[in-house]
Amino acid sequence: LGLYGAWQTEPYQPGQVSNGVVPCNRFGNVYLFHPSMLPAGAVHLRDMPGLPRIAKRLGVSCVPAITGWTIRRHVSHPTEDGFVVPRESAA
């Protein structure tokens, strides 16, 4: 008895960076629960406080990386761990 959809058995295919823009979800972030979920042409940068402000000044796409969930007071909250930027902008 299959209690799942056929689409749930296919491996996740992350998006690609196009024109220097990191693909993000409707909430403006990237789900990065596993390293294979990183969009093609992007880099995950950690421990860089102030990166979004600097990226905005430079005109670089910078998207928060959601790496998990925490539960506080019976409510799920996303855990942000760094940012995802285009590979050519990270160098």
Jmol script that loads the backbone (N, CA, C; Angstrom):
load data "model"
ATOM      1  N   LEU A   1       0.849  -1.175   0.000  1.00  0.00           N
ATOM      2  CA  LEU A   1       0.000   0.000   0.000  1.00  0.00           C
ATOM      3  C   LEU A   1       0.893   1.236   0.000  1.00  0.00           C
ATOM      4  N   GLY A   2       0.926   1.963  -1.104  1.00  0.00           N
ATOM      5  CA  GLY A   2       1.757   3.156  -1.203  1.00  0.00           C
ATOM      6  C   GLY A   2       1.066   4.361  -0.600  1.00  0.00           C
ATOM      7  N   LEU A   3       1.589   4.824   0.515  1.00  0.00           N
ATOM      8  CA  LEU A   3       1.012   6.003   1.168  1.00  0.00           C
ATOM      9  C   LEU A   3       1.872   7.233   0.913  1.00  0.00           C
ATOM     10  N   TYR A   4       2.423   7.332  -0.273  1.00  0.00           N
ATOM     11  CA  TYR A   4       3.258   8.453  -0.630  1.00  0.00           C
ATOM     12  C   TYR A   4       3.082   8.717  -2.118  1.00  0.00           C
ATOM     13  N   GLY A   5       3.445   9.917  -2.527  1.00  0.00           N
ATOM     14  CA  GLY A   5       3.351  10.260  -3.937  1.00  0.00           C
ATOM     15  C   GLY A   5       4.632   9.875  -4.650  1.00  0.00           C
ATOM     16  N   ALA A   6       4.550   9.614  -5.937  1.00  0.00           N
ATOM     17  CA  ALA A   6       5.739   9.255  -6.719  1.00  0.00           C
ATOM     18  C   ALA A   6       6.765  10.382  -6.694  1.00  0.00           C
ATOM     19  N   TRP A   7       6.309  11.629  -6.630  1.00  0.00           N
ATOM     20  CA  TRP A   7       7.230  12.769  -6.592  1.00  0.00           C
ATOM     21  C   TRP A   7       8.054  12.805  -5.309  1.00  0.00           C
ATOM     22  N   GLN A   8       7.588  12.138  -4.241  1.00  0.00           N
ATOM     23  CA  GLN A   8       8.311  12.113  -2.973  1.00  0.00           C
ATOM     24  C   GLN A   8       9.483  11.144  -2.998  1.00  0.00           C
ATOM     25  N   THR A   9       9.572  10.281  -3.991  1.00  0.00           N
ATOM     26  CA  THR A   9      10.650   9.305  -4.058  1.00  0.00           C
ATOM     27  C   THR A   9      11.798   9.775  -4.929  1.00  0.00           C
ATOM     28  N   GLU A  10      11.637  10.898  -5.620  1.00  0.00           N
ATOM     29  CA  GLU A  10      12.688  11.427  -6.469  1.00  0.00           C
ATOM     30  C   GLU A  10      13.632  12.299  -5.645  1.00  0.00           C
ATOM     31  N   PRO A  11      14.955  12.250  -5.923  1.00  0.00           N
ATOM     32  CA  PRO A  11      15.905  13.098  -5.200  1.00  0.00           C
ATOM     33  C   PRO A  11      15.612  14.580  -5.453  1.00  0.00           C
ATOM     34  N   TYR A  12      15.866  15.401  -4.449  1.00  0.00           N
ATOM     35  CA  TYR A  12      15.639  16.839  -4.558  1.00  0.00           C
ATOM     36  C   TYR A  12      16.621  17.447  -5.562  1.00  0.00           C
ATOM     37  N   GLN A  13      16.138  18.284  -6.443  1.00  0.00           N
ATOM     38  CA  GLN A  13      16.957  18.985  -7.425  1.00  0.00           C
ATOM     39  C   GLN A  13      16.944  20.478  -7.089  1.00  0.00           C
ATOM     40  N   PRO A  14      18.039  20.987  -6.513  1.00  0.00           N
ATOM     41  CA  PRO A  14      18.054  22.415  -6.179  1.00  0.00           C
ATOM     42  C   PRO A  14      18.120  23.271  -7.437  1.00  0.00           C
ATOM     43  N   GLY A  15      17.750  24.525  -7.314  1.00  0.00           N
ATOM     44  CA  GLY A  15      17.800  25.445  -8.439  1.00  0.00           C
ATOM     45  C   GLY A  15      19.228  25.829  -8.789  1.00  0.00           C
ATOM     46  N   GLN A  16      19.368  26.719  -9.733  1.00  0.00           N
ATOM     47  CA  GLN A  16      20.671  27.203 -10.160  1.00  0.00           C
ATOM     48  C   GLN A  16      20.733  28.715 -10.024  1.00  0.00           C
ATOM     49  N   VAL A  17      21.927  29.218  -9.773  1.00  0.00           N
ATOM     50  CA  VAL A  17      22.135  30.653  -9.743  1.00  0.00           C
ATOM     51  C   VAL A  17      22.091  31.140 -11.191  1.00  0.00           C
ATOM     52  N   SER A  18      21.230  32.099 -11.467  1.00  0.00           N
ATOM     53  CA  SER A  18      21.169  32.655 -12.817  1.00  0.00           C
ATOM     54  C   SER A  18      21.243  34.175 -12.746  1.00  0.00           C
ATOM     55  N   ASN A  19      22.099  34.739 -13.557  1.00  0.00           N
ATOM     56  CA  ASN A  19      22.314  36.195 -13.599  1.00  0.00           C
ATOM     57  C   ASN A  19      22.714  36.749 -12.236  1.00  0.00           C
ATOM     58  N   GLY A  20      23.451  35.953 -11.455  1.00  0.00           N
ATOM     59  CA  GLY A  20      23.921  36.399 -10.148  1.00  0.00           C
ATOM     60  C   GLY A  20      22.867  36.436  -9.066  1.00  0.00           C
ATOM     61  N   VAL A  21      21.720  35.774  -9.295  1.00  0.00           N
ATOM     62  CA  VAL A  21      20.630  35.768  -8.311  1.00  0.00           C
ATOM     63  C   VAL A  21      20.457  34.353  -7.766  1.00  0.00           C
ATOM     64  N   VAL A  22      20.519  34.221  -6.451  1.00  0.00           N
ATOM     65  CA  VAL A  22      20.329  32.928  -5.796  1.00  0.00           C
ATOM     66  C   VAL A  22      18.836  32.619  -5.738  1.00  0.00           C
ATOM     67  N   PRO A  23      18.418  31.432  -6.197  1.00  0.00           N
ATOM     68  CA  PRO A  23      16.992  31.093  -6.123  1.00  0.00           C
ATOM     69  C   PRO A  23      16.567  30.886  -4.673  1.00  0.00           C
ATOM     70  N   CYS A  24      15.452  31.469  -4.300  1.00  0.00           N
ATOM     71  CA  CYS A  24      14.975  31.334  -2.925  1.00  0.00           C
ATOM     72  C   CYS A  24      13.504  30.953  -2.939  1.00  0.00           C
ATOM     73  N   ASN A  25      13.014  30.557  -1.768  1.00  0.00           N
ATOM     74  CA  ASN A  25      11.605  30.171  -1.664  1.00  0.00           C
ATOM     75  C   ASN A  25      10.750  31.418  -1.439  1.00  0.00           C
ATOM     76  N   ARG A  26       9.472  31.223  -1.234  1.00  0.00           N
ATOM     77  CA  ARG A  26       8.558  32.362  -1.092  1.00  0.00           C
ATOM     78  C   ARG A  26       8.798  33.173   0.172  1.00  0.00           C
ATOM     79  N   PHE A  27       9.572  32.618   1.113  1.00  0.00           N
ATOM     80  CA  PHE A  27       9.887  33.332   2.348  1.00  0.00           C
ATOM     81  C   PHE A  27      11.201  34.100   2.248  1.00  0.00           C
ATOM     82  N   GLY A  28      11.890  33.996   1.108  1.00  0.00           N
ATOM     83  CA  GLY A  28      13.134  34.722   0.900  1.00  0.00           C
ATOM     84  C   GLY A  28      14.353  34.048   1.474  1.00  0.00           C
ATOM     85  N   ASN A  29      14.324  32.726   1.637  1.00  0.00           N
ATOM     86  CA  ASN A  29      15.487  32.013   2.144  1.00  0.00           C
ATOM     87  C   ASN A  29      15.672  30.706   1.371  1.00  0.00           C
ATOM     88  N   VAL A  30      16.755  29.983   1.701  1.00  0.00           N
ATOM     89  CA  VAL A  30      17.068  28.708   1.053  1.00  0.00           C
ATOM     90  C   VAL A  30      17.065  27.624   2.121  1.00  0.00           C
ATOM     91  N   TYR A  31      16.323  26.537   1.880  1.00  0.00           N
ATOM     92  CA  TYR A  31      16.370  25.392   2.783  1.00  0.00           C
ATOM     93  C   TYR A  31      17.642  24.615   2.481  1.00  0.00           C
ATOM     94  N   LEU A  32      18.481  24.440   3.494  1.00  0.00           N
ATOM     95  CA  LEU A  32      19.781  23.805   3.315  1.00  0.00           C
ATOM     96  C   LEU A  32      19.969  22.751   4.406  1.00  0.00           C
ATOM     97  N   PHE A  33      19.056  21.764   4.410  1.00  0.00           N
ATOM     98  CA  PHE A  33      19.099  20.722   5.428  1.00  0.00           C
ATOM     99  C   PHE A  33      20.223  19.729   5.178  1.00  0.00           C
ATOM    100  N   HIS A  34      20.727  19.666   3.962  1.00  0.00           N
ATOM    101  CA  HIS A  34      21.801  18.755   3.574  1.00  0.00           C
ATOM    102  C   HIS A  34      22.659  19.491   2.550  1.00  0.00           C
ATOM    103  N   PRO A  35      23.974  19.269   2.523  1.00  0.00           N
ATOM    104  CA  PRO A  35      24.821  19.988   1.559  1.00  0.00           C
ATOM    105  C   PRO A  35      24.390  19.819   0.099  1.00  0.00           C
ATOM    106  N   SER A  36      23.734  18.727  -0.225  1.00  0.00           N
ATOM    107  CA  SER A  36      23.301  18.521  -1.614  1.00  0.00           C
ATOM    108  C   SER A  36      22.140  19.437  -1.993  1.00  0.00           C
ATOM    109  N   MET A  37      21.559  20.141  -1.043  1.00  0.00           N
ATOM    110  CA  MET A  37      20.451  21.054  -1.318  1.00  0.00           C
ATOM    111  C   MET A  37      20.933  22.448  -1.733  1.00  0.00           C
ATOM    112  N   LEU A  38      22.246  22.654  -1.728  1.00  0.00           N
ATOM    113  CA  LEU A  38      22.809  23.944  -2.116  1.00  0.00           C
ATOM    114  C   LEU A  38      22.591  24.173  -3.608  1.00  0.00           C
ATOM    115  N   PRO A  39      22.042  25.324  -3.994  1.00  0.00           N
ATOM    116  CA  PRO A  39      21.820  25.596  -5.418  1.00  0.00           C
ATOM    117  C   PRO A  39      23.136  25.558  -6.202  1.00  0.00           C
ATOM    118  N   ALA A  40      23.063  25.098  -7.443  1.00  0.00           N
ATOM    119  CA  ALA A  40      24.257  25.031  -8.300  1.00  0.00           C
ATOM    120  C   ALA A  40      24.777  26.445  -8.542  1.00  0.00           C
ATOM    121  N   GLY A  41      26.085  26.625  -8.380  1.00  0.00           N
ATOM    122  CA  GLY A  41      26.697  27.932  -8.592  1.00  0.00           C
ATOM    123  C   GLY A  41      26.647  28.826  -7.374  1.00  0.00           C
ATOM    124  N   ALA A  42      26.315  28.268  -6.211  1.00  0.00           N
ATOM    125  CA  ALA A  42      26.222  29.061  -4.978  1.00  0.00           C
ATOM    126  C   ALA A  42      27.187  28.521  -3.929  1.00  0.00           C
ATOM    127  N   VAL A  43      27.436  29.350  -2.913  1.00  0.00           N
ATOM    128  CA  VAL A  43      28.327  28.992  -1.808  1.00  0.00           C
ATOM    129  C   VAL A  43      27.610  29.314  -0.500  1.00  0.00           C
ATOM    130  N   HIS A  44      27.777  28.427   0.498  1.00  0.00           N
ATOM    131  CA  HIS A  44      27.197  28.646   1.825  1.00  0.00           C
ATOM    132  C   HIS A  44      28.276  29.258   2.708  1.00  0.00           C
ATOM    133  N   LEU A  45      28.063  30.492   3.164  1.00  0.00           N
ATOM    134  CA  LEU A  45      29.014  31.189   4.026  1.00  0.00           C
ATOM    135  C   LEU A  45      28.465  31.268   5.436  1.00  0.00           C
ATOM    136  N   ARG A  46      29.294  30.889   6.412  1.00  0.00           N
ATOM    137  CA  ARG A  46      28.886  30.910   7.822  1.00  0.00           C
ATOM    138  C   ARG A  46      29.738  31.910   8.597  1.00  0.00           C
ATOM    139  N   ASP A  47      29.269  32.257   9.776  1.00  0.00           N
ATOM    140  CA  ASP A  47      30.008  33.107  10.717  1.00  0.00           C
ATOM    141  C   ASP A  47      30.493  34.401  10.087  1.00  0.00           C
ATOM    142  N   MET A  48      29.596  35.079   9.383  1.00  0.00           N
ATOM    143  CA  MET A  48      29.935  36.364   8.789  1.00  0.00           C
ATOM    144  C   MET A  48      28.855  37.388   9.165  1.00  0.00           C
ATOM    145  N   PRO A  49      28.924  37.925  10.385  1.00  0.00           N
ATOM    146  CA  PRO A  49      27.916  38.910  10.778  1.00  0.00           C
ATOM    147  C   PRO A  49      28.021  40.165   9.905  1.00  0.00           C
ATOM    148  N   GLY A  50      26.888  40.716   9.559  1.00  0.00           N
ATOM    149  CA  GLY A  50      26.861  41.914   8.735  1.00  0.00           C
ATOM    150  C   GLY A  50      26.939  41.644   7.245  1.00  0.00           C
ATOM    151  N   LEU A  51      27.000  40.378   6.843  1.00  0.00           N
ATOM    152  CA  LEU A  51      27.116  40.045   5.420  1.00  0.00           C
ATOM    153  C   LEU A  51      25.938  40.562   4.595  1.00  0.00           C
ATOM    154  N   PRO A  52      24.674  40.432   5.057  1.00  0.00           N
ATOM    155  CA  PRO A  52      23.568  40.944   4.243  1.00  0.00           C
ATOM    156  C   PRO A  52      23.667  42.452   3.959  1.00  0.00           C
ATOM    157  N   ARG A  53      24.113  43.209   4.937  1.00  0.00           N
ATOM    158  CA  ARG A  53      24.240  44.656   4.760  1.00  0.00           C
ATOM    159  C   ARG A  53      25.322  44.980   3.723  1.00  0.00           C
ATOM    160  N   ILE A  54      26.448  44.270   3.802  1.00  0.00           N
ATOM    161  CA  ILE A  54      27.539  44.493   2.849  1.00  0.00           C
ATOM    162  C   ILE A  54      27.118  44.053   1.450  1.00  0.00           C
ATOM    163  N   ALA A  55      26.448  42.895   1.362  1.00  0.00           N
ATOM    164  CA  ALA A  55      26.003  42.386   0.063  1.00  0.00           C
ATOM    165  C   ALA A  55      25.006  43.339  -0.584  1.00  0.00           C
ATOM    166  N   LYS A  56      24.143  43.947   0.214  1.00  0.00           N
ATOM    167  CA  LYS A  56      23.156  44.886  -0.321  1.00  0.00           C
ATOM    168  C   LYS A  56      23.849  46.115  -0.902  1.00  0.00           C
ATOM    169  N   ARG A  57      24.887  46.598  -0.204  1.00  0.00           N
ATOM    170  CA  ARG A  57      25.633  47.756  -0.710  1.00  0.00           C
ATOM    171  C   ARG A  57      26.343  47.434  -2.017  1.00  0.00           C
ATOM    172  N   LEU A  58      26.822  46.192  -2.146  1.00  0.00           N
ATOM    173  CA  LEU A  58      27.543  45.783  -3.351  1.00  0.00           C
ATOM    174  C   LEU A  58      26.621  45.296  -4.464  1.00  0.00           C
ATOM    175  N   GLY A  59      25.346  45.128  -4.161  1.00  0.00           N
ATOM    176  CA  GLY A  59      24.395  44.639  -5.155  1.00  0.00           C
ATOM    177  C   GLY A  59      24.507  43.147  -5.418  1.00  0.00           C
ATOM    178  N   VAL A  60      24.904  42.394  -4.391  1.00  0.00           N
ATOM    179  CA  VAL A  60      25.080  40.946  -4.504  1.00  0.00           C
ATOM    180  C   VAL A  60      23.893  40.236  -3.854  1.00  0.00           C
ATOM    181  N   SER A  61      23.418  39.189  -4.497  1.00  0.00           N
ATOM    182  CA  SER A  61      22.323  38.389  -3.944  1.00  0.00           C
ATOM    183  C   SER A  61      22.827  37.636  -2.716  1.00  0.00           C
ATOM    184  N   CYS A  62      22.144  37.795  -1.592  1.00  0.00           N
ATOM    185  CA  CYS A  62      22.532  37.156  -0.329  1.00  0.00           C
ATOM    186  C   CYS A  62      21.251  36.676   0.355  1.00  0.00           C
ATOM    187  N   VAL A  63      21.126  35.345   0.512  1.00  0.00           N
ATOM    188  CA  VAL A  63      19.900  34.745   1.012  1.00  0.00           C
ATOM    189  C   VAL A  63      20.206  33.958   2.283  1.00  0.00           C
ATOM    190  N   PRO A  64      19.409  34.107   3.363  1.00  0.00           N
ATOM    191  CA  PRO A  64      19.632  33.318   4.577  1.00  0.00           C
ATOM    192  C   PRO A  64      19.475  31.820   4.314  1.00  0.00           C
ATOM    193  N   ALA A  65      20.312  31.021   4.986  1.00  0.00           N
ATOM    194  CA  ALA A  65      20.252  29.561   4.861  1.00  0.00           C
ATOM    195  C   ALA A  65      19.536  28.978   6.077  1.00  0.00           C
ATOM    196  N   ILE A  66      18.443  28.264   5.843  1.00  0.00           N
ATOM    197  CA  ILE A  66      17.700  27.598   6.910  1.00  0.00           C
ATOM    198  C   ILE A  66      18.213  26.164   6.988  1.00  0.00           C
ATOM    199  N   THR A  67      18.837  25.819   8.113  1.00  0.00           N
ATOM    200  CA  THR A  67      19.454  24.500   8.247  1.00  0.00           C
ATOM    201  C   THR A  67      18.689  23.559   9.168  1.00  0.00           C
ATOM    202  N   GLY A  68      17.630  24.018   9.772  1.00  0.00           N
ATOM    203  CA  GLY A  68      16.854  23.153  10.665  1.00  0.00           C
ATOM    204  C   GLY A  68      15.727  23.929  11.320  1.00  0.00           C
ATOM    205  N   TRP A  69      15.118  23.277  12.307  1.00  0.00           N
ATOM    206  CA  TRP A  69      13.988  23.867  13.024  1.00  0.00           C
ATOM    207  C   TRP A  69      14.172  23.642  14.515  1.00  0.00           C
ATOM    208  N   THR A  70      13.763  24.617  15.307  1.00  0.00           N
ATOM    209  CA  THR A  70      13.733  24.467  16.755  1.00  0.00           C
ATOM    210  C   THR A  70      12.290  24.677  17.216  1.00  0.00           C
ATOM    211  N   ILE A  71      11.956  24.063  18.325  1.00  0.00           N
ATOM    212  CA  ILE A  71      10.603  24.202  18.869  1.00  0.00           C
ATOM    213  C   ILE A  71      10.687  24.931  20.197  1.00  0.00           C
ATOM    214  N   ARG A  72      10.019  26.068  20.272  1.00  0.00           N
ATOM    215  CA  ARG A  72       9.951  26.855  21.496  1.00  0.00           C
ATOM    216  C   ARG A  72       8.498  27.150  21.798  1.00  0.00           C
ATOM    217  N   ARG A  73       8.080  26.772  22.978  1.00  0.00           N
ATOM    218  CA  ARG A  73       6.692  27.001  23.412  1.00  0.00           C
ATOM    219  C   ARG A  73       5.699  26.417  22.403  1.00  0.00           C
ATOM    220  N   HIS A  74       5.977  25.219  21.938  1.00  0.00           N
ATOM    221  CA  HIS A  74       5.101  24.476  21.035  1.00  0.00           C
ATOM    222  C   HIS A  74       4.952  25.121  19.654  1.00  0.00           C
ATOM    223  N   VAL A  75       5.927  25.952  19.267  1.00  0.00           N
ATOM    224  CA  VAL A  75       5.899  26.591  17.956  1.00  0.00           C
ATOM    225  C   VAL A  75       7.242  26.348  17.277  1.00  0.00           C
ATOM    226  N   SER A  76       7.214  25.943  16.019  1.00  0.00           N
ATOM    227  CA  SER A  76       8.437  25.703  15.262  1.00  0.00           C
ATOM    228  C   SER A  76       9.003  27.013  14.735  1.00  0.00           C
ATOM    229  N   HIS A  77      10.320  27.176  14.890  1.00  0.00           N
ATOM    230  CA  HIS A  77      11.021  28.352  14.401  1.00  0.00           C
ATOM    231  C   HIS A  77      12.197  27.891  13.554  1.00  0.00           C
ATOM    232  N   PRO A  78      12.447  28.538  12.408  1.00  0.00           N
ATOM    233  CA  PRO A  78      13.575  28.136  11.570  1.00  0.00           C
ATOM    234  C   PRO A  78      14.901  28.505  12.212  1.00  0.00           C
ATOM    235  N   THR A  79      15.905  27.669  11.954  1.00  0.00           N
ATOM    236  CA  THR A  79      17.254  27.911  12.443  1.00  0.00           C
ATOM    237  C   THR A  79      18.093  28.405  11.278  1.00  0.00           C
ATOM    238  N   GLU A  80      18.534  29.650  11.339  1.00  0.00           N
ATOM    239  CA  GLU A  80      19.379  30.215  10.295  1.00  0.00           C
ATOM    240  C   GLU A  80      20.836  29.966  10.635  1.00  0.00           C
ATOM    241  N   ASP A  81      21.587  29.507   9.638  1.00  0.00           N
ATOM    242  CA  ASP A  81      23.017  29.264   9.829  1.00  0.00           C
ATOM    243  C   ASP A  81      23.762  29.763   8.601  1.00  0.00           C
ATOM    244  N   GLY A  82      24.081  31.018   8.580  1.00  0.00           N
ATOM    245  CA  GLY A  82      24.839  31.594   7.480  1.00  0.00           C
ATOM    246  C   GLY A  82      23.964  32.069   6.337  1.00  0.00           C
ATOM    247  N   PHE A  83      24.640  32.300   5.210  1.00  0.00           N
ATOM    248  CA  PHE A  83      23.967  32.855   4.037  1.00  0.00           C
ATOM    249  C   PHE A  83      24.456  32.151   2.785  1.00  0.00           C
ATOM    250  N   VAL A  84      23.634  32.179   1.756  1.00  0.00           N
ATOM    251  CA  VAL A  84      23.981  31.601   0.460  1.00  0.00           C
ATOM    252  C   VAL A  84      24.164  32.752  -0.515  1.00  0.00           C
ATOM    253  N   VAL A  85      25.338  32.776  -1.183  1.00  0.00           N
ATOM    254  CA  VAL A  85      25.654  33.813  -2.158  1.00  0.00           C
ATOM    255  C   VAL A  85      26.151  33.134  -3.443  1.00  0.00           C
ATOM    256  N   PRO A  86      26.125  33.854  -4.572  1.00  0.00           N
ATOM    257  CA  PRO A  86      26.685  33.290  -5.802  1.00  0.00           C
ATOM    258  C   PRO A  86      28.173  33.017  -5.656  1.00  0.00           C
ATOM    259  N   ARG A  87      28.641  31.955  -6.293  1.00  0.00           N
ATOM    260  CA  ARG A  87      30.052  31.556  -6.187  1.00  0.00           C
ATOM    261  C   ARG A  87      30.996  32.664  -6.662  1.00  0.00           C
ATOM    262  N   GLU A  88      30.654  33.351  -7.759  1.00  0.00           N
ATOM    263  CA  GLU A  88      31.546  34.383  -8.285  1.00  0.00           C
ATOM    264  C   GLU A  88      31.628  35.575  -7.352  1.00  0.00           C
ATOM    265  N   SER A  89      30.653  35.778  -6.491  1.00  0.00           N
ATOM    266  CA  SER A  89      30.687  36.908  -5.546  1.00  0.00           C
ATOM    267  C   SER A  89      31.406  36.560  -4.254  1.00  0.00           C
ATOM    268  N   ALA A  90      31.597  35.276  -3.975  1.00  0.00           N
ATOM    269  CA  ALA A  90      32.220  34.856  -2.720  1.00  0.00           C
ATOM    270  C   ALA A  90      33.730  34.973  -2.741  1.00  0.00           C
ATOM    271  N   ALA A  91      34.318  35.009  -3.897  1.00  0.00           N
ATOM    272  CA  ALA A  91      35.786  35.029  -3.996  1.00  0.00           C
ATOM    273  C   ALA A  91      36.382  36.346  -3.652  1.00  0.00           C
TER     274      ALA A  91
END
end "model"
wireframe off; spacefill off
backbone 0.3
color backbone group
